[in-house]
Amino acid sequence: MVDERVEEFLRWLQSERGLKKKSARDVVSRLRRAEREGWVEGAWEEGDLDELFLRLKKSPSFCALSPSVKSQVKVALRYWKEFTGSEGR
């Protein structure tokens, strides 16, 4: 999902969200982690981030993360959702 569009997403993060290149790459890293851990399976079809975040809270591997990493993962998921949602405009 992410890897095939990573360059486009990086450009979007920099232009639309005002992130520096390093920060944008950190967002991609967190998003890849969420994907690798299986936290987002089926989430994009459902389209509801609140539901996804509730599922994350029930995941033992997500719960084991530090609060700052949890927050970064959630931000990355929000940005990805915003990025994919903005394509139809």
Backbone as XML, in Angstrom:
<?xml version="1.0"?>
<chain id="A" units="angstrom">
  <residue number="1" name="MET">
    <atom name="N" x="0.832" y="-1.182" z="0.000"/>
    <atom name="CA" x="0.000" y="0.000" z="0.000"/>
    <atom name="C" x="0.878" y="1.247" z="0.000"/>
  </residue>
  <residue number="2" name="VAL">
    <atom name="N" x="1.706" y="1.416" z="0.981"/>
    <atom name="CA" x="2.502" y="2.626" z="1.133"/>
    <atom name="C" x="3.677" y="2.651" z="0.173"/>
  </residue>
  <residue number="3" name="ASP">
    <atom name="N" x="4.402" y="1.547" z="0.073"/>
    <atom name="CA" x="5.636" y="1.531" z="-0.707"/>
    <atom name="C" x="5.459" y="1.949" z="-2.157"/>
  </residue>
  <residue number="4" name="GLU">
    <atom name="N" x="4.350" y="1.584" z="-2.750"/>
    <atom name="CA" x="4.150" y="1.907" z="-4.159"/>
    <atom name="C" x="3.883" y="3.396" z="-4.377"/>
  </residue>
  <residue number="5" name="ARG">
    <atom name="N" x="3.570" y="4.134" z="-3.322"/>
    <atom name="CA" x="3.235" y="5.557" z="-3.456"/>
    <atom name="C" x="4.063" y="6.439" z="-2.532"/>
  </residue>
  <residue number="6" name="VAL">
    <atom name="N" x="5.172" y="5.910" z="-2.041"/>
    <atom name="CA" x="5.933" y="6.613" z="-1.007"/>
    <atom name="C" x="6.466" y="7.969" z="-1.486"/>
  </residue>
  <residue number="7" name="GLU">
    <atom name="N" x="6.978" y="8.051" z="-2.690"/>
    <atom name="CA" x="7.536" y="9.324" z="-3.173"/>
    <atom name="C" x="6.446" y="10.388" z="-3.309"/>
  </residue>
  <residue number="8" name="GLU">
    <atom name="N" x="5.320" y="9.981" z="-3.821"/>
    <atom name="CA" x="4.186" y="10.907" z="-3.947"/>
    <atom name="C" x="3.718" y="11.377" z="-2.565"/>
  </residue>
  <residue number="9" name="PHE">
    <atom name="N" x="3.647" y="10.454" z="-1.616"/>
    <atom name="CA" x="3.240" y="10.790" z="-0.252"/>
    <atom name="C" x="4.255" y="11.726" z="0.403"/>
  </residue>
  <residue number="10" name="LEU">
    <atom name="N" x="5.543" y="11.467" z="0.210"/>
    <atom name="CA" x="6.582" y="12.346" z="0.761"/>
    <atom name="C" x="6.430" y="13.769" z="0.223"/>
  </residue>
  <residue number="11" name="ARG">
    <atom name="N" x="6.219" y="13.898" z="-1.081"/>
    <atom name="CA" x="6.031" y="15.235" z="-1.673"/>
    <atom name="C" x="4.800" y="15.918" z="-1.086"/>
  </residue>
  <residue number="12" name="TRP">
    <atom name="N" x="3.731" y="15.155" z="-0.911"/>
    <atom name="CA" x="2.496" y="15.706" z="-0.348"/>
    <atom name="C" x="2.729" y="16.189" z="1.092"/>
  </residue>
  <residue number="13" name="LEU">
    <atom name="N" x="3.412" y="15.392" z="1.888"/>
    <atom name="CA" x="3.696" y="15.793" z="3.270"/>
    <atom name="C" x="4.487" y="17.096" z="3.320"/>
  </residue>
  <residue number="14" name="GLN">
    <atom name="N" x="5.414" y="17.237" z="2.408"/>
    <atom name="CA" x="6.245" y="18.437" z="2.389"/>
    <atom name="C" x="5.473" y="19.655" z="1.874"/>
  </residue>
  <residue number="15" name="SER">
    <atom name="N" x="4.683" y="19.466" z="0.829"/>
    <atom name="CA" x="3.988" y="20.612" z="0.233"/>
    <atom name="C" x="2.703" y="20.980" z="0.979"/>
  </residue>
  <residue number="16" name="GLU">
    <atom name="N" x="1.912" y="19.991" z="1.342"/>
    <atom name="CA" x="0.606" y="20.259" z="1.948"/>
    <atom name="C" x="0.645" y="20.380" z="3.470"/>
  </residue>
  <residue number="17" name="ARG">
    <atom name="N" x="1.531" y="19.638" z="4.108"/>
    <atom name="CA" x="1.606" y="19.669" z="5.570"/>
    <atom name="C" x="2.801" y="20.470" z="6.086"/>
  </residue>
  <residue number="18" name="GLY">
    <atom name="N" x="3.665" y="20.894" z="5.180"/>
    <atom name="CA" x="4.790" y="21.747" z="5.568"/>
    <atom name="C" x="5.907" y="21.039" z="6.322"/>
  </residue>
  <residue number="19" name="LEU">
    <atom name="N" x="6.012" y="19.736" z="6.156"/>
    <atom name="CA" x="7.046" y="18.989" z="6.867"/>
    <atom name="C" x="8.379" y="19.065" z="6.137"/>
  </residue>
  <residue number="20" name="LYS">
    <atom name="N" x="9.444" y="19.044" z="6.890"/>
    <atom name="CA" x="10.782" y="18.936" z="6.311"/>
    <atom name="C" x="10.957" y="17.498" z="5.826"/>
  </residue>
  <residue number="21" name="LYS">
    <atom name="N" x="11.958" y="17.290" z="4.973"/>
    <atom name="CA" x="12.180" y="15.972" z="4.385"/>
    <atom name="C" x="12.362" y="14.885" z="5.453"/>
  </residue>
  <residue number="22" name="LYS">
    <atom name="N" x="13.166" y="15.169" z="6.482"/>
    <atom name="CA" x="13.421" y="14.189" z="7.556"/>
    <atom name="C" x="12.127" y="13.842" z="8.297"/>
  </residue>
  <residue number="23" name="SER">
    <atom name="N" x="11.346" y="14.857" z="8.613"/>
    <atom name="CA" x="10.082" y="14.614" z="9.319"/>
    <atom name="C" x="9.111" y="13.819" z="8.454"/>
  </residue>
  <residue number="24" name="ALA">
    <atom name="N" x="9.081" y="14.126" z="7.167"/>
    <atom name="CA" x="8.207" y="13.383" z="6.250"/>
    <atom name="C" x="8.632" y="11.924" z="6.186"/>
  </residue>
  <residue number="25" name="ARG">
    <atom name="N" x="9.924" y="11.675" z="6.154"/>
    <atom name="CA" x="10.415" y="10.287" z="6.130"/>
    <atom name="C" x="10.071" y="9.557" z="7.432"/>
  </residue>
  <residue number="26" name="ASP">
    <atom name="N" x="10.095" y="10.271" z="8.554"/>
    <atom name="CA" x="9.690" y="9.673" z="9.830"/>
    <atom name="C" x="8.220" y="9.253" z="9.793"/>
  </residue>
  <residue number="27" name="VAL">
    <atom name="N" x="7.379" y="10.082" z="9.195"/>
    <atom name="CA" x="5.949" y="9.748" z="9.060"/>
    <atom name="C" x="5.793" y="8.474" z="8.235"/>
  </residue>
  <residue number="28" name="VAL">
    <atom name="N" x="6.521" y="8.388" z="7.133"/>
    <atom name="CA" x="6.457" y="7.193" z="6.281"/>
    <atom name="C" x="6.927" y="5.967" z="7.059"/>
  </residue>
  <residue number="29" name="SER">
    <atom name="N" x="7.961" y="6.134" z="7.848"/>
    <atom name="CA" x="8.474" y="5.022" z="8.649"/>
    <atom name="C" x="7.410" y="4.507" z="9.617"/>
  </residue>
  <residue number="30" name="ARG">
    <atom name="N" x="6.708" y="5.407" z="10.275"/>
    <atom name="CA" x="5.646" y="5.002" z="11.219"/>
    <atom name="C" x="4.495" y="4.334" z="10.482"/>
  </residue>
  <residue number="31" name="LEU">
    <atom name="N" x="4.188" y="4.845" z="9.301"/>
    <atom name="CA" x="3.113" y="4.248" z="8.518"/>
    <atom name="C" x="3.485" y="2.844" z="8.057"/>
  </residue>
  <residue number="32" name="ARG">
    <atom name="N" x="4.722" y="2.678" z="7.639"/>
    <atom name="CA" x="5.187" y="1.338" z="7.241"/>
    <atom name="C" x="5.144" y="0.375" z="8.427"/>
  </residue>
  <residue number="33" name="ARG">
    <atom name="N" x="5.489" y="0.867" z="9.597"/>
    <atom name="CA" x="5.448" y="0.022" z="10.785"/>
    <atom name="C" x="4.020" y="-0.445" z="11.056"/>
  </residue>
  <residue number="34" name="ALA">
    <atom name="N" x="3.079" y="0.471" z="10.962"/>
    <atom name="CA" x="1.673" y="0.117" z="11.184"/>
    <atom name="C" x="1.222" y="-0.935" z="10.170"/>
  </residue>
  <residue number="35" name="GLU">
    <atom name="N" x="1.661" y="-0.763" z="8.949"/>
    <atom name="CA" x="1.299" y="-1.713" z="7.905"/>
    <atom name="C" x="1.951" y="-3.072" z="8.164"/>
  </residue>
  <residue number="36" name="ARG">
    <atom name="N" x="3.236" y="-3.059" z="8.502"/>
    <atom name="CA" x="3.985" y="-4.298" z="8.757"/>
    <atom name="C" x="3.404" y="-5.074" z="9.947"/>
  </residue>
  <residue number="37" name="GLU">
    <atom name="N" x="2.979" y="-4.350" z="10.972"/>
    <atom name="CA" x="2.416" y="-4.992" z="12.169"/>
    <atom name="C" x="0.996" y="-5.506" z="11.942"/>
  </residue>
  <residue number="38" name="GLY">
    <atom name="N" x="0.404" y="-5.123" z="10.825"/>
    <atom name="CA" x="-0.955" y="-5.582" z="10.528"/>
    <atom name="C" x="-2.025" y="-4.765" z="11.215"/>
  </residue>
  <residue number="39" name="TRP">
    <atom name="N" x="-1.662" y="-3.605" z="11.744"/>
    <atom name="CA" x="-2.633" y="-2.787" z="12.479"/>
    <atom name="C" x="-3.674" y="-2.152" z="11.581"/>
  </residue>
  <residue number="40" name="VAL">
    <atom name="N" x="-3.390" y="-2.029" z="10.297"/>
    <atom name="CA" x="-4.290" y="-1.300" z="9.406"/>
    <atom name="C" x="-5.066" y="-2.199" z="8.449"/>
  </residue>
  <residue number="41" name="GLU">
    <atom name="N" x="-4.923" y="-3.485" z="8.577"/>
    <atom name="CA" x="-5.617" y="-4.403" z="7.671"/>
    <atom name="C" x="-7.118" y="-4.146" z="7.681"/>
  </residue>
  <residue number="42" name="GLY">
    <atom name="N" x="-7.653" y="-3.852" z="6.515"/>
    <atom name="CA" x="-9.084" y="-3.594" z="6.386"/>
    <atom name="C" x="-9.524" y="-2.217" z="6.821"/>
  </residue>
  <residue number="43" name="ALA">
    <atom name="N" x="-8.644" y="-1.470" z="7.441"/>
    <atom name="CA" x="-9.023" y="-0.165" z="7.995"/>
    <atom name="C" x="-9.344" y="0.852" z="6.917"/>
  </residue>
  <residue number="44" name="TRP">
    <atom name="N" x="-8.628" y="0.804" z="5.823"/>
    <atom name="CA" x="-8.832" y="1.816" z="4.787"/>
    <atom name="C" x="-10.162" y="1.629" z="4.092"/>
  </residue>
  <residue number="45" name="GLU">
    <atom name="N" x="-10.606" y="0.395" z="3.976"/>
    <atom name="CA" x="-11.900" y="0.156" z="3.363"/>
    <atom name="C" x="-13.024" y="0.659" z="4.270"/>
  </residue>
  <residue number="46" name="GLU">
    <atom name="N" x="-12.840" y="0.482" z="5.560"/>
    <atom name="CA" x="-13.855" y="0.934" z="6.511"/>
    <atom name="C" x="-13.930" y="2.447" z="6.549"/>
  </residue>
  <residue number="47" name="GLY">
    <atom name="N" x="-12.801" y="3.098" z="6.429"/>
    <atom name="CA" x="-12.762" y="4.541" z="6.333"/>
    <atom name="C" x="-12.914" y="5.310" z="7.625"/>
  </residue>
  <residue number="48" name="ASP">
    <atom name="N" x="-12.974" y="4.663" z="8.746"/>
    <atom name="CA" x="-13.191" y="5.350" z="10.012"/>
    <atom name="C" x="-11.943" y="5.252" z="10.887"/>
  </residue>
  <residue number="49" name="LEU">
    <atom name="N" x="-11.259" y="6.383" z="11.067"/>
    <atom name="CA" x="-10.049" y="6.374" z="11.888"/>
    <atom name="C" x="-10.350" y="6.125" z="13.359"/>
  </residue>
  <residue number="50" name="ASP">
    <atom name="N" x="-11.486" y="6.605" z="13.838"/>
    <atom name="CA" x="-11.833" y="6.365" z="15.247"/>
    <atom name="C" x="-11.932" y="4.871" z="15.530"/>
  </residue>
  <residue number="51" name="GLU">
    <atom name="N" x="-12.552" y="4.154" z="14.604"/>
    <atom name="CA" x="-12.669" y="2.694" z="14.750"/>
    <atom name="C" x="-11.282" y="2.048" z="14.718"/>
  </residue>
  <residue number="52" name="LEU">
    <atom name="N" x="-10.441" y="2.521" z="13.820"/>
    <atom name="CA" x="-9.076" y="1.996" z="13.732"/>
    <atom name="C" x="-8.319" y="2.242" z="15.033"/>
  </residue>
  <residue number="53" name="PHE">
    <atom name="N" x="-8.448" y="3.433" z="15.586"/>
    <atom name="CA" x="-7.737" y="3.749" z="16.828"/>
    <atom name="C" x="-8.238" y="2.897" z="17.996"/>
  </residue>
  <residue number="54" name="LEU">
    <atom name="N" x="-9.508" y="2.571" z="18.007"/>
    <atom name="CA" x="-10.032" y="1.660" z="19.034"/>
    <atom name="C" x="-9.420" y="0.268" z="18.872"/>
  </residue>
  <residue number="55" name="ARG">
    <atom name="N" x="-9.286" y="-0.179" z="17.617"/>
    <atom name="CA" x="-8.648" y="-1.479" z="17.366"/>
    <atom name="C" x="-7.191" y="-1.466" z="17.796"/>
  </residue>
  <residue number="56" name="LEU">
    <atom name="N" x="-6.526" y="-0.348" z="17.571"/>
    <atom name="CA" x="-5.116" y="-0.247" z="17.977"/>
    <atom name="C" x="-4.960" y="-0.408" z="19.484"/>
  </residue>
  <residue number="57" name="LYS">
    <atom name="N" x="-5.867" y="0.196" z="20.231"/>
    <atom name="CA" x="-5.799" y="0.119" z="21.696"/>
    <atom name="C" x="-5.918" y="-1.311" z="22.207"/>
  </residue>
  <residue number="58" name="LYS">
    <atom name="N" x="-6.499" y="-2.192" z="21.401"/>
    <atom name="CA" x="-6.660" y="-3.592" z="21.783"/>
    <atom name="C" x="-5.497" y="-4.465" z="21.328"/>
  </residue>
  <residue number="59" name="SER">
    <atom name="N" x="-4.581" y="-3.884" z="20.559"/>
    <atom name="CA" x="-3.450" y="-4.639" z="20.039"/>
    <atom name="C" x="-2.301" y="-4.659" z="21.054"/>
  </residue>
  <residue number="60" name="PRO">
    <atom name="N" x="-1.883" y="-5.844" z="21.493"/>
    <atom name="CA" x="-0.783" y="-5.922" z="22.468"/>
    <atom name="C" x="0.507" y="-5.277" z="21.967"/>
  </residue>
  <residue number="61" name="SER">
    <atom name="N" x="0.812" y="-5.440" z="20.676"/>
    <atom name="CA" x="2.052" y="-4.857" z="20.166"/>
    <atom name="C" x="1.973" y="-3.331" z="20.113"/>
  </residue>
  <residue number="62" name="PHE">
    <atom name="N" x="0.798" y="-2.787" z="19.852"/>
    <atom name="CA" x="0.638" y="-1.330" z="19.866"/>
    <atom name="C" x="0.698" y="-0.811" z="21.292"/>
  </residue>
  <residue number="63" name="CYS">
    <atom name="N" x="0.075" y="-1.507" z="22.210"/>
    <atom name="CA" x="0.055" y="-1.081" z="23.613"/>
    <atom name="C" x="1.447" y="-1.084" z="24.233"/>
  </residue>
  <residue number="64" name="ALA">
    <atom name="N" x="2.333" y="-1.894" z="23.690"/>
    <atom name="CA" x="3.693" y="-1.975" z="24.233"/>
    <atom name="C" x="4.561" y="-0.785" z="23.818"/>
  </residue>
  <residue number="65" name="LEU">
    <atom name="N" x="4.100" y="0.009" z="22.867"/>
    <atom name="CA" x="4.877" y="1.155" z="22.408"/>
    <atom name="C" x="4.856" y="2.283" z="23.434"/>
  </residue>
  <residue number="66" name="SER">
    <atom name="N" x="5.847" y="3.143" z="23.342"/>
    <atom name="CA" x="5.865" y="4.324" z="24.211"/>
    <atom name="C" x="4.743" y="5.267" z="23.767"/>
  </residue>
  <residue number="67" name="PRO">
    <atom name="N" x="4.282" y="6.124" z="24.673"/>
    <atom name="CA" x="3.215" y="7.067" z="24.310"/>
    <atom name="C" x="3.575" y="7.949" z="23.108"/>
  </residue>
  <residue number="68" name="SER">
    <atom name="N" x="4.823" y="8.361" z="23.009"/>
    <atom name="CA" x="5.197" y="9.233" z="21.891"/>
    <atom name="C" x="5.138" y="8.479" z="20.560"/>
  </residue>
  <residue number="69" name="VAL">
    <atom name="N" x="5.550" y="7.223" z="20.544"/>
    <atom name="CA" x="5.494" y="6.439" z="19.308"/>
    <atom name="C" x="4.042" y="6.154" z="18.934"/>
  </residue>
  <residue number="70" name="LYS">
    <atom name="N" x="3.203" y="5.857" z="19.916"/>
    <atom name="CA" x="1.770" y="5.657" z="19.639"/>
    <atom name="C" x="1.195" y="6.895" z="18.957"/>
  </residue>
  <residue number="71" name="SER">
    <atom name="N" x="1.526" y="8.049" z="19.498"/>
    <atom name="CA" x="1.039" y="9.304" z="18.932"/>
    <atom name="C" x="1.546" y="9.502" z="17.507"/>
  </residue>
  <residue number="72" name="GLN">
    <atom name="N" x="2.808" y="9.195" z="17.273"/>
    <atom name="CA" x="3.385" y="9.345" z="15.939"/>
    <atom name="C" x="2.728" y="8.406" z="14.939"/>
  </residue>
  <residue number="73" name="VAL">
    <atom name="N" x="2.411" y="7.194" z="15.359"/>
    <atom name="CA" x="1.726" y="6.243" z="14.476"/>
    <atom name="C" x="0.346" y="6.782" z="14.113"/>
  </residue>
  <residue number="74" name="LYS">
    <atom name="N" x="-0.367" y="7.299" z="15.091"/>
    <atom name="CA" x="-1.701" y="7.837" z="14.835"/>
    <atom name="C" x="-1.646" y="9.024" z="13.880"/>
  </residue>
  <residue number="75" name="VAL">
    <atom name="N" x="-0.673" y="9.898" z="14.067"/>
    <atom name="CA" x="-0.517" y="11.044" z="13.165"/>
    <atom name="C" x="-0.224" y="10.561" z="11.746"/>
  </residue>
  <residue number="76" name="ALA">
    <atom name="N" x="0.650" y="9.575" z="11.623"/>
    <atom name="CA" x="0.982" y="9.029" z="10.301"/>
    <atom name="C" x="-0.268" y="8.462" z="9.635"/>
  </residue>
  <residue number="77" name="LEU">
    <atom name="N" x="-1.090" y="7.769" z="10.385"/>
    <atom name="CA" x="-2.329" y="7.204" z="9.830"/>
    <atom name="C" x="-3.294" y="8.302" z="9.406"/>
  </residue>
  <residue number="78" name="ARG">
    <atom name="N" x="-3.382" y="9.364" z="10.210"/>
    <atom name="CA" x="-4.245" y="10.495" z="9.842"/>
    <atom name="C" x="-3.766" y="11.148" z="8.549"/>
  </residue>
  <residue number="79" name="TYR">
    <atom name="N" x="-2.454" y="11.374" z="8.439"/>
    <atom name="CA" x="-1.899" y="11.981" z="7.234"/>
    <atom name="C" x="-2.160" y="11.106" z="6.014"/>
  </residue>
  <residue number="80" name="TRP">
    <atom name="N" x="-1.963" y="9.803" z="6.162"/>
    <atom name="CA" x="-2.187" y="8.899" z="5.028"/>
    <atom name="C" x="-3.648" y="8.947" z="4.588"/>
  </residue>
  <residue number="81" name="LYS">
    <atom name="N" x="-4.543" y="8.934" z="5.560"/>
    <atom name="CA" x="-5.974" y="8.988" z="5.253"/>
    <atom name="C" x="-6.318" y="10.302" z="4.553"/>
  </residue>
  <residue number="82" name="GLU">
    <atom name="N" x="-5.748" y="11.396" z="5.045"/>
    <atom name="CA" x="-5.974" y="12.702" z="4.417"/>
    <atom name="C" x="-5.405" y="12.714" z="2.986"/>
  </residue>
  <residue number="83" name="PHE">
    <atom name="N" x="-4.211" y="12.169" z="2.820"/>
    <atom name="CA" x="-3.568" y="12.105" z="1.505"/>
    <atom name="C" x="-4.414" y="11.298" z="0.525"/>
  </residue>
  <residue number="84" name="THR">
    <atom name="N" x="-4.855" y="10.134" z="0.922"/>
    <atom name="CA" x="-5.624" y="9.290" z="0.003"/>
    <atom name="C" x="-7.014" y="9.872" z="-0.236"/>
  </residue>
  <residue number="85" name="GLY">
    <atom name="N" x="-7.551" y="10.589" z="0.753"/>
    <atom name="CA" x="-8.858" y="11.211" z="0.580"/>
    <atom name="C" x="-8.819" y="12.443" z="-0.295"/>
  </residue>
  <residue number="86" name="SER">
    <atom name="N" x="-7.669" y="13.097" z="-0.360"/>
    <atom name="CA" x="-7.561" y="14.330" z="-1.145"/>
    <atom name="C" x="-7.395" y="14.062" z="-2.630"/>
  </residue>
  <residue number="87" name="GLU">
    <atom name="N" x="-7.181" y="12.827" z="-3.009"/>
    <atom name="CA" x="-6.923" y="12.501" z="-4.417"/>
    <atom name="C" x="-8.150" y="12.696" z="-5.293"/>
  </residue>
  <residue number="88" name="GLY">
    <atom name="N" x="-9.308" y="12.533" z="-4.715"/>
    <atom name="CA" x="-10.530" y="12.655" z="-5.497"/>
    <atom name="C" x="-10.963" y="14.090" z="-5.731"/>
  </residue>
  <residue number="89" name="ARG">
    <atom name="N" x="-10.268" y="15.020" z="-5.115"/>
    <atom name="CA" x="-10.657" y="16.434" z="-5.229"/>
    <atom name="C" x="-10.060" y="17.073" z="-6.446"/>
  </residue>
</chain>
